[in-house]
Amino acid sequence: MLGSGARAPGSPRREDAAEASRDQGAARRTCLLSALRDLAAAGDDAGAPTAPARGGEGENRDAGLGSTDKERKAGAARSASPAPRTPRRREPGDDVKEPGGPRGAGALLPRPCHVLVLLNPRGGRGKGLQLFRSHVQPLLAEADVSFTLVLTERRNHARELVREEDLRRWDALVVMSGDGLMHEVVNGLMERPDWETAIHKPLSSLPAGSGNALASSLNHYAGYEQVTNEDLLTNCTLLLCRRLLAPMNMMSLRMASGLRVFSMLSLAWGFVADVDLQSEKYRCLGAKRFTLGTLLRLVALRTYQGRLAYLPAGRAISQGPPSPALDGQGPVDTHLVPLEEPVPPHWTVVPDQDFVLVLLLLHSHLGSDMLAVPMDHCAAGVMHLFYVRAGVSRASLLRLFLAMEKGRHMESGCPYLVYVPVAAFRLEPKDGRGAFAVDGEVMASEAVQGQVQPGFLRVVSGCVVPPPRPEASAAAAPGRG
């Protein structure tokens, strides 16, 4: 038996393996930097960055937040500009080059550009700032992207910042954390008096949290293979360096309490939401907290009673002028009626009222290693509705989640799993059990309805133009995985 300090002959030490991994990562970043320089030298018209002018790389750009010292109060760090340049007067809407396409499809961020980076230093395993310095900053320097870095200090800090600041100072907002911080940013933009223009400010997602579903979806749309951790961060940084923009759907949610919430990713009720809620105490584990939370929830598997209805994507027609009860700031929800009224007759009402989970997804990934919608390539005007009916065994549910890692859960033949592409939905919990999770953020369990707002956001992405919506014949009937 080997003692605690011994190792088997010929077996590599952990330190050697870790050092080899670091060397491989460093070698990959060196190759990427070289590739960025080559693309820049070639003057790639598809969005490759130009090489920054040399000289003056150690100078700091004065890019504080507003006219006060908010930067110090927010824990911000000023970036080193790739090169000193003569300032150019910026005008509203002067943040992107629009070569054409629907709602900015195929648009490019300018070259050079200046971005605001909002980073949660406590997200995931708490290594976000270190990862930014080691993996992101060198690539941005080569791509002629200067930045102002703001470290968020509390919940809703980013929401407050983007709600108050002059967004014309930056060409894009870069969010480096998990999905929750992007949720704050989107809702902060929608709370501004000028929300109609503010929400079109380009957004970029750099993964550094526990749940990185949005970044993983963007990685998927760009054609990269499914990766996690530092590799995913590098891929998403490269998307920012290439500067290509694409429209992205947003979900408009209305709660029985009168609250209106905007989502860029998902709404979950039942099993998935409970995993989000109960795994909060294990945040120190990073993404593994969801694995642990899933196993714990499987042991104590429960069902949830509620009424579910939806508008299949192929039947989506406007209801005409919206009800005065649905008035308020934000885009018009043309498919919804007040929660006190029955759903329109062309909606589908699910006969089952006992569920294990209900999940609405806007994108391909539920987590960095969970390909929930393998058929999705940023389709416009579509949400992906999954629900699992009561009666599924623990073993079958576990197999579904394991298959989801490779996007094969739709092939599992599970009779309890139902999938439908939808344009709107309504969910009314009956017994008050469980909670909602919107973009991973936990909310109270109450009646909720929502609809997709097609192409409402603009994001840095490898997906140029969304494909057509599904045909009515394919969308109207539920598909069972």
C-alpha positions as CSV (number, residue, x, y, z in Angstrom):
1,M,0.0,0.0,0.0
2,L,1.3,3.4,-0.9
3,G,1.7,6.0,1.8
4,S,0.2,9.5,1.6
5,G,3.4,10.9,0.1
6,A,4.2,8.0,-2.2
7,R,3.2,7.4,-5.8
8,A,3.4,4.4,-8.1
9,P,6.5,4.1,-10.3
10,G,6.0,5.7,-13.7
11,S,2.8,7.4,-12.7
12,P,2.8,11.2,-13.4
13,R,2.6,13.5,-10.4
14,R,-0.5,15.7,-10.1
15,E,1.8,18.8,-10.3
16,D,3.3,17.5,-13.6
17,A,-0.2,17.0,-15.0
18,A,-1.4,20.4,-13.9
19,E,1.7,22.0,-15.3
20,A,1.3,20.2,-18.6
21,S,-2.3,21.4,-18.8
22,R,-1.2,25.0,-18.1
23,D,1.4,24.7,-20.8
24,Q,-1.2,23.5,-23.3
25,G,-3.5,26.3,-22.5
26,A,-0.7,28.9,-22.8
27,A,0.3,27.3,-26.2
28,R,-3.3,27.5,-27.4
29,R,-3.6,31.2,-26.4
30,T,-0.3,31.9,-28.2
31,C,-1.6,30.3,-31.4
32,L,-4.8,32.3,-31.1
33,L,-2.9,35.6,-30.7
34,S,-0.9,34.7,-33.8
35,A,-4.1,33.9,-35.7
36,L,-5.6,37.2,-34.7
37,R,-2.6,39.1,-35.9
38,D,-2.7,37.2,-39.3
39,L,-6.4,37.9,-39.7
40,A,-5.8,41.5,-38.9
41,A,-3.0,41.8,-41.4
42,A,-5.2,40.2,-44.1
43,G,-7.9,42.8,-43.5
44,D,-10.6,40.1,-43.2
45,D,-14.0,41.6,-44.1
46,A,-16.0,39.0,-42.2
47,G,-15.2,40.6,-38.9
48,A,-11.6,39.8,-38.1
49,P,-9.9,42.5,-36.0
50,T,-7.2,44.7,-37.4
51,A,-3.8,44.7,-35.7
52,P,-3.5,47.4,-33.1
53,A,-1.0,50.1,-33.6
54,R,2.1,49.5,-31.6
55,G,3.5,51.9,-29.1
56,G,1.9,53.4,-26.0
57,E,0.5,50.1,-24.8
58,G,1.1,50.9,-21.2
59,E,-1.0,54.0,-21.2
60,N,-4.3,54.1,-19.3
61,R,-7.5,55.4,-20.9
62,D,-9.6,57.7,-18.8
63,A,-12.9,56.0,-19.0
64,G,-14.6,56.4,-15.7
65,L,-18.3,55.8,-15.3
66,G,-20.1,59.1,-15.7
67,S,-18.6,62.4,-14.4
68,T,-18.2,61.1,-10.8
69,D,-15.8,58.7,-9.3
70,K,-18.2,55.8,-9.6
71,E,-15.4,53.7,-11.1
72,R,-13.6,53.6,-7.7
73,K,-16.8,53.0,-5.8
74,A,-17.8,50.2,-8.1
75,G,-14.4,48.5,-7.8
76,A,-13.6,49.2,-11.5
77,A,-10.2,48.7,-13.1
78,R,-9.2,50.9,-16.1
79,S,-7.8,49.1,-19.1
80,A,-4.7,49.6,-21.0
81,S,-5.6,50.9,-24.4
82,P,-3.8,49.1,-27.3
83,A,-2.7,52.5,-28.6
84,P,-3.3,56.2,-28.1
85,R,-5.6,57.6,-30.7
86,T,-7.3,61.0,-31.5
87,P,-10.7,60.9,-29.9
88,R,-13.6,60.7,-32.3
89,R,-16.9,62.4,-31.5
90,R,-19.5,59.7,-30.8
91,E,-23.1,60.1,-31.8
92,P,-26.2,58.2,-30.6
93,G,-26.5,55.0,-32.6
94,D,-22.8,55.4,-33.8
95,D,-21.9,52.0,-32.2
96,V,-22.2,49.6,-35.0
97,K,-21.6,49.2,-38.7
98,E,-24.9,48.0,-40.4
99,P,-24.2,46.2,-43.7
100,G,-27.8,45.1,-43.8
101,G,-30.0,42.3,-42.7
102,P,-33.0,42.0,-40.3
103,R,-32.6,43.9,-37.1
104,G,-28.8,44.2,-37.4
105,A,-28.1,40.7,-38.7
106,G,-24.6,40.7,-40.0
107,A,-23.7,44.0,-38.3
108,L,-20.2,44.6,-37.0
109,L,-18.9,46.3,-34.0
110,P,-16.6,49.2,-35.0
111,R,-12.8,48.8,-35.2
112,P,-11.3,50.0,-32.9
113,C,-14.0,49.7,-30.2
114,H,-14.4,50.4,-26.5
115,V,-16.5,48.1,-24.4
116,L,-17.8,48.1,-20.8
117,V,-17.0,44.8,-19.0
118,L,-19.2,44.0,-16.1
119,L,-17.6,41.2,-14.1
120,N,-18.8,39.4,-11.0
121,P,-15.7,38.5,-9.1
122,R,-17.6,36.0,-6.9
123,G,-19.3,34.2,-9.7
124,G,-18.7,30.5,-10.2
125,R,-15.5,29.5,-8.2
126,G,-14.6,33.2,-7.7
127,K,-11.8,33.2,-10.4
128,G,-13.5,35.6,-12.8
129,L,-11.0,38.4,-12.5
130,Q,-8.0,36.1,-12.7
131,L,-9.5,34.5,-15.9
132,F,-10.1,37.9,-17.4
133,R,-6.5,38.9,-17.0
134,S,-5.1,35.7,-18.2
135,H,-7.5,34.6,-21.0
136,V,-9.5,37.6,-22.2
137,Q,-7.3,40.7,-21.9
138,P,-4.5,39.5,-24.2
139,L,-6.9,38.6,-27.0
140,L,-8.8,41.9,-26.7
141,A,-5.5,43.8,-27.0
142,E,-4.7,42.1,-30.2
143,A,-8.2,42.7,-31.6
144,D,-8.0,46.4,-30.9
145,V,-10.8,46.2,-28.2
146,S,-10.2,48.5,-25.3
147,F,-12.3,48.2,-22.2
148,T,-13.5,49.6,-18.9
149,L,-13.7,46.9,-16.3
150,V,-16.3,47.2,-13.5
151,L,-16.4,44.6,-10.7
152,T,-20.0,44.2,-9.3
153,E,-20.3,44.3,-5.6
154,R,-23.8,43.1,-4.8
155,R,-26.9,41.6,-6.2
156,N,-28.5,43.9,-8.9
157,H,-25.4,46.2,-9.0
158,A,-25.1,45.7,-12.8
159,R,-28.8,46.3,-13.1
160,E,-28.5,49.7,-11.4
161,L,-25.4,50.6,-13.4
162,V,-26.8,50.0,-16.9
163,R,-30.1,51.7,-15.8
164,E,-28.3,55.0,-15.1
165,E,-25.3,55.3,-17.3
166,D,-24.8,57.0,-20.7
167,L,-24.6,54.0,-22.9
168,R,-23.1,56.0,-25.8
169,R,-19.8,55.8,-24.1
170,W,-19.4,52.2,-25.1
171,D,-19.8,50.2,-28.3
172,A,-21.0,47.1,-26.4
173,L,-21.7,45.8,-23.0
174,V,-19.7,42.7,-22.1
175,V,-21.0,40.5,-19.2
176,M,-18.5,38.2,-17.6
177,S,-20.1,35.9,-15.1
178,G,-22.9,33.3,-15.2
179,D,-26.4,33.8,-16.7
180,G,-27.7,35.7,-13.7
181,L,-25.6,38.8,-14.4
182,M,-26.8,39.0,-18.0
183,H,-30.4,38.8,-16.7
184,E,-29.7,41.8,-14.5
185,V,-28.3,43.8,-17.5
186,V,-31.2,43.0,-19.8
187,N,-33.8,44.0,-17.2
188,G,-31.8,47.1,-16.2
189,L,-31.8,48.2,-19.9
190,M,-35.6,47.6,-20.1
191,E,-36.1,49.8,-17.0
192,R,-34.6,52.9,-18.6
193,P,-36.8,55.7,-20.0
194,D,-35.0,55.2,-23.4
195,W,-35.5,51.4,-23.3
196,E,-36.4,51.2,-27.0
197,T,-32.9,52.3,-28.0
198,A,-31.0,51.1,-24.9
199,I,-32.0,47.4,-25.4
200,H,-30.4,47.4,-28.8
201,K,-26.9,48.1,-27.3
202,P,-24.8,45.1,-28.4
203,L,-24.2,42.5,-25.7
204,S,-21.5,40.0,-25.3
205,S,-21.4,37.0,-22.9
206,L,-18.1,35.7,-21.4
207,P,-18.6,32.7,-19.2
208,A,-17.3,32.8,-15.6
209,G,-20.1,31.5,-13.5
210,S,-21.8,28.3,-12.4
211,G,-24.4,28.3,-15.2
212,N,-23.1,29.4,-18.6
213,A,-26.0,28.4,-20.7
214,L,-26.1,31.5,-22.9
215,A,-22.4,31.5,-23.6
216,S,-22.6,27.8,-24.4
217,S,-25.5,28.4,-26.8
218,L,-23.5,31.1,-28.6
219,N,-20.6,28.8,-28.8
220,H,-22.9,26.2,-30.4
221,Y,-24.3,28.6,-32.9
222,A,-20.8,29.6,-34.0
223,G,-20.1,26.0,-34.9
224,Y,-17.6,25.3,-32.2
225,E,-17.6,21.9,-30.5
226,Q,-19.1,21.7,-27.0
227,V,-16.5,22.8,-24.4
228,T,-16.5,24.1,-20.9
229,N,-14.5,26.2,-18.5
230,E,-11.5,28.0,-20.0
231,D,-12.0,26.7,-23.5
232,L,-15.5,28.0,-23.6
233,L,-14.3,31.4,-22.3
234,T,-11.6,31.5,-25.0
235,N,-14.2,30.7,-27.8
236,C,-16.6,33.4,-26.6
237,T,-13.7,35.9,-26.4
238,L,-12.8,35.1,-30.0
239,L,-16.4,35.9,-31.0
240,L,-16.1,39.3,-29.4
241,C,-12.8,39.8,-31.2
242,R,-14.5,39.1,-34.5
243,R,-17.2,41.6,-33.7
244,L,-20.1,40.0,-35.6
245,L,-23.6,40.8,-34.3
246,A,-26.8,38.9,-34.6
247,P,-30.4,39.4,-33.4
248,M,-31.5,37.3,-30.4
249,N,-35.0,36.5,-29.0
250,M,-36.2,37.8,-25.7
251,M,-38.9,36.4,-23.5
252,S,-41.5,38.8,-22.0
253,L,-43.0,37.4,-18.8
254,R,-46.0,38.7,-16.8
255,M,-46.7,37.5,-13.3
256,A,-50.0,37.4,-11.4
257,S,-48.6,39.9,-8.9
258,G,-48.3,42.4,-11.7
259,L,-44.5,42.1,-12.1
260,R,-43.1,42.1,-15.6
261,V,-39.8,40.3,-16.2
262,F,-37.6,40.0,-19.3
263,S,-35.6,36.8,-19.9
264,M,-32.9,36.1,-22.4
265,L,-32.6,32.4,-21.6
266,S,-35.2,30.3,-19.8
267,L,-38.1,29.9,-17.3
268,A,-38.2,26.7,-15.3
269,W,-40.7,25.3,-12.8
270,G,-40.5,22.1,-10.8
271,F,-37.5,19.9,-10.8
272,V,-35.1,22.2,-12.7
273,A,-36.0,25.3,-10.6
274,D,-35.6,23.3,-7.4
275,V,-32.2,22.2,-8.4
276,D,-31.2,25.9,-9.1
277,L,-32.6,26.9,-5.7
278,Q,-31.2,24.1,-3.6
279,S,-27.8,24.1,-5.1
280,E,-27.1,27.7,-4.2
281,K,-25.4,26.6,-1.0
282,Y,-22.9,24.6,-3.1
283,R,-21.7,27.6,-5.3
284,C,-18.1,26.9,-4.3
285,L,-18.3,23.8,-6.5
286,G,-18.9,25.8,-9.7
287,A,-20.9,24.0,-12.3
288,K,-20.7,20.8,-10.3
289,R,-23.2,22.2,-7.9
290,F,-26.0,21.4,-10.5
291,T,-24.9,17.8,-10.7
292,L,-25.0,17.5,-6.9
293,G,-28.4,19.3,-6.8
294,T,-29.8,17.0,-9.4
295,L,-28.8,13.9,-7.5
296,L,-30.3,15.3,-4.2
297,R,-33.5,16.3,-6.0
298,L,-33.8,12.8,-7.6
299,V,-33.6,11.2,-4.2
300,A,-36.5,13.3,-3.0
301,L,-38.4,13.4,-6.4
302,R,-41.7,15.2,-6.2
303,T,-44.5,16.2,-8.5
304,Y,-46.1,19.6,-9.0
305,Q,-49.8,20.4,-9.8
306,G,-50.6,23.1,-12.3
307,R,-52.4,24.1,-15.5
308,L,-50.3,24.5,-18.6
309,A,-51.4,26.1,-21.9
310,Y,-49.4,27.2,-24.9
311,L,-49.6,28.8,-28.4
312,P,-47.8,26.5,-30.9
313,A,-45.4,28.5,-33.0
314,G,-47.2,27.5,-36.2
315,R,-50.5,29.0,-35.0
316,A,-49.0,32.4,-33.8
317,I,-51.3,35.1,-34.9
318,S,-51.8,38.6,-33.3
319,Q,-54.8,39.1,-31.1
320,G,-55.1,42.7,-32.4
321,P,-54.9,45.7,-30.0
322,P,-53.5,44.6,-26.6
323,S,-55.7,44.7,-23.6
324,P,-55.3,47.8,-21.4
325,A,-54.5,45.4,-18.6
326,L,-51.3,44.5,-20.4
327,D,-50.1,48.1,-20.8
328,G,-46.8,49.1,-19.4
329,Q,-43.2,49.9,-20.3
330,G,-41.7,47.5,-22.8
331,P,-42.7,45.8,-26.0
332,V,-46.3,44.9,-26.7
333,D,-47.3,41.3,-26.0
334,T,-49.6,40.7,-28.9
335,H,-50.3,37.0,-28.1
336,L,-51.4,37.5,-24.4
337,V,-54.6,38.3,-22.7
338,P,-55.0,39.2,-19.0
339,L,-54.3,36.3,-16.6
340,E,-57.9,36.6,-15.3
341,E,-59.2,35.7,-18.7
342,P,-59.2,32.2,-20.3
343,V,-56.5,31.6,-22.9
344,P,-57.6,32.2,-26.5
345,P,-59.4,29.3,-28.3
346,H,-56.6,28.6,-30.7
347,W,-54.2,27.8,-27.8
348,T,-53.5,24.3,-26.7
349,V,-54.5,23.4,-23.1
350,V,-52.5,20.4,-21.7
351,P,-54.8,17.9,-20.1
352,D,-52.3,16.7,-17.6
353,Q,-52.0,18.7,-14.4
354,D,-49.3,16.7,-12.6
355,F,-45.8,17.5,-13.7
356,V,-42.2,16.8,-12.7
357,L,-40.9,19.8,-14.6
358,V,-41.9,22.5,-17.1
359,L,-39.1,24.3,-19.0
360,L,-39.2,27.1,-21.5
361,L,-35.9,27.7,-23.3
362,L,-34.9,30.3,-25.8
363,H,-31.6,28.7,-26.7
364,S,-29.8,25.4,-27.3
365,H,-28.2,24.9,-23.9
366,L,-29.6,24.5,-20.4
367,G,-26.0,24.5,-19.0
368,S,-22.5,24.5,-20.3
369,D,-22.6,20.7,-20.7
370,M,-26.4,20.3,-21.3
371,L,-27.5,20.5,-25.0
372,A,-31.2,20.7,-24.4
373,V,-32.3,21.8,-27.9
374,P,-29.9,20.3,-30.4
375,M,-32.2,21.3,-33.3
376,D,-32.0,25.0,-32.4
377,H,-29.8,27.4,-34.3
378,C,-31.2,30.7,-32.9
379,A,-34.6,30.4,-34.6
380,A,-36.5,33.6,-34.7
381,G,-39.8,33.8,-32.8
382,V,-39.7,30.4,-31.1
383,M,-39.5,29.2,-27.5
384,H,-38.8,25.6,-26.8
385,L,-41.3,24.1,-24.3
386,F,-40.4,20.8,-22.5
387,Y,-42.5,19.2,-19.9
388,V,-42.2,15.9,-18.1
389,R,-45.4,14.4,-16.8
390,A,-45.8,12.7,-13.4
391,G,-45.1,9.0,-13.3
392,V,-41.6,9.1,-14.7
393,S,-39.2,7.0,-12.6
394,R,-36.0,8.3,-11.0
395,A,-33.9,6.1,-13.3
396,S,-35.7,7.4,-16.5
397,L,-35.3,11.0,-15.4
398,L,-31.6,10.5,-14.6
399,R,-31.1,8.9,-18.1
400,L,-32.8,11.9,-19.7
401,F,-30.4,14.3,-18.0
402,L,-27.4,12.2,-18.8
403,A,-28.4,12.0,-22.5
404,M,-28.9,15.7,-22.5
405,E,-25.1,16.2,-22.2
406,K,-24.8,15.1,-25.9
407,G,-28.3,16.3,-27.0
408,R,-29.6,12.8,-27.3
409,H,-32.5,12.9,-24.8
410,M,-35.0,13.4,-27.7
411,E,-34.0,9.9,-28.9
412,S,-34.5,8.2,-25.5
413,G,-38.1,7.1,-26.2
414,C,-39.3,8.4,-22.8
415,P,-43.1,8.5,-23.0
416,Y,-43.3,11.1,-20.2
417,L,-41.2,13.8,-22.1
418,V,-43.1,16.2,-24.4
419,Y,-41.5,18.9,-26.5
420,V,-43.3,21.7,-28.5
421,P,-41.9,24.8,-30.2
422,V,-44.2,27.7,-29.0
423,A,-44.7,31.4,-29.3
424,A,-46.4,32.0,-26.0
425,F,-47.5,30.0,-22.9
426,R,-49.4,30.2,-19.6
427,L,-48.5,28.3,-16.4
428,E,-50.7,28.4,-13.3
429,P,-49.3,26.4,-10.3
430,K,-52.1,25.0,-8.2
431,D,-50.6,23.9,-4.9
432,G,-47.9,26.5,-4.5
433,R,-45.2,23.9,-4.4
434,G,-41.9,24.6,-6.1
435,A,-40.5,27.8,-7.4
436,F,-39.8,29.5,-10.7
437,A,-36.3,30.1,-11.9
438,V,-35.9,32.8,-14.6
439,D,-32.4,32.7,-16.2
440,G,-31.4,30.8,-13.1
441,E,-32.7,33.5,-10.7
442,V,-35.3,32.1,-8.3
443,M,-38.8,33.8,-8.2
444,A,-42.0,33.1,-6.2
445,S,-44.4,30.4,-7.5
446,E,-47.4,32.2,-9.0
447,A,-49.4,32.2,-12.2
448,V,-47.2,33.4,-15.1
449,Q,-47.6,33.8,-18.8
450,G,-45.1,35.0,-21.5
451,Q,-44.3,35.3,-25.1
452,V,-41.3,35.5,-27.3
453,Q,-40.2,38.9,-28.7
454,P,-38.3,37.9,-31.9
455,G,-34.9,39.4,-32.5
456,F,-35.3,42.0,-29.8
457,L,-31.7,41.9,-28.5
458,R,-28.4,42.2,-30.4
459,V,-25.5,39.9,-29.3
460,V,-22.0,39.1,-30.3
461,S,-22.5,35.8,-32.0
462,G,-21.4,33.5,-34.8
463,C,-25.0,33.1,-36.0
464,V,-25.5,35.6,-38.8
465,V,-29.2,35.3,-39.8
466,P,-31.8,33.2,-37.9
467,P,-33.4,30.5,-40.1
468,P,-37.2,30.6,-40.9
469,R,-39.6,29.6,-38.2
470,P,-40.8,26.0,-38.2
471,E,-43.6,25.0,-40.5
472,A,-47.1,25.0,-38.9
473,S,-47.5,21.3,-39.5
474,A,-44.3,20.5,-37.7
475,A,-44.9,22.9,-34.8
476,A,-48.6,22.2,-34.0
477,A,-48.2,18.6,-32.7
478,P,-46.2,17.7,-29.6
479,G,-43.2,15.6,-30.2
480,R,-42.3,13.0,-27.6
481,G,-38.7,12.1,-27.0
